[in-house]
Amino acid sequence: MKRLNNLTLIFTMLALGLWSCNNEENLLNDDASSEATVVSEEQFDADFDDALDIAFSTMDAQLNTTGGRVATDERTQCAEVTKSNDTIVVNFGEGCESPAGRLREGKLIIKFSGKYLEPGAVITLSFDNFYLNGKKLEGTRTVTNLSASTDEYPKHNINLENGKITWPDGTTMTRETDRTRIWKRAANPINDIIEIFGSASGINKKGISYSATVAESTPVILKRSCIASQVFVPVQGIKIISRSERASVAIDYGDGTCDTKVVITVGERSKEIDLKDIK
């Protein structure tokens, strides 16, 4: 009986040891997966937000929408911009590199029912064989002005349908979004602040279904001054990423300082990562 009990104890300890090793490995794997999820998530947002920002900037220049706030956009200096009725095309041709070193190819197509600062205006942004630094962007982004008047900060609903990025290695990520964007405009455009909240869902680069949610109480914040300093990710706010069969990931973007560092939290574990390579 004593020998049997000893064997039982040994097998129990071995089982616990095996479970511990496997659990540790799973935690390490989940940490790596979580970090990869955050990086691809932020890359997706940065690329599509860059295209939308170019669309708004181009409309400023073409339609004089901002009453003297228009600033030269270096991103389109080497592009051909044409306007016909309710459509603006920004053609980067076979390759147009901005002074910041970002290479764009193909066309951005902007259709509009009115100036984007006008309540009720609808702007649609689509892509024609468009690439940013070798990544192909696809989908249709519809922007609807929700503002009650032009006296308040512009408020837009931003909807993305069939959003997709294809990386040079052939991996892909898809996305549908329904978000609200409040544009806190300053006298000088470099001091503009953009608050974004809402939801998104899709399939990440690992083929895992996911959703991303930003609460209205903790919106992610983009600062144009930070973007000008090559910081293409939000600098404040909280985003929650939920993944099928994996733990949720919380992203804390910080206190508003222009840097690329974020803190990700999975369960009770937190880790600071640097998104400096997003460009």
Secondary structure, 3 states (H helix, E strand, C coil): CHHHHHHHHHHHHHHHHHHHHHHHHHHHHHHHHHHHHHHHHHHHHHHHHHHHHHHHHHHHHHHCCCCCCCCCCHHHCCCEEEEECCEEEEECCCCEECCCCCEEEEEEEEEECCCCCCCCCEEEEEEEEEEECCEEEEEEEEEEECCCCCCCCCEEEEEEEEEEEECCCCCEEEEEEEEEEEEECCCCHHHCEEEEEEEEEEECCCCCEEEEEECCCCCEEEEHHHHHCCCCCCCEEEEEEEECCEEEEEEEEEECCCCCEEEEEECCEEEEEECCCCC
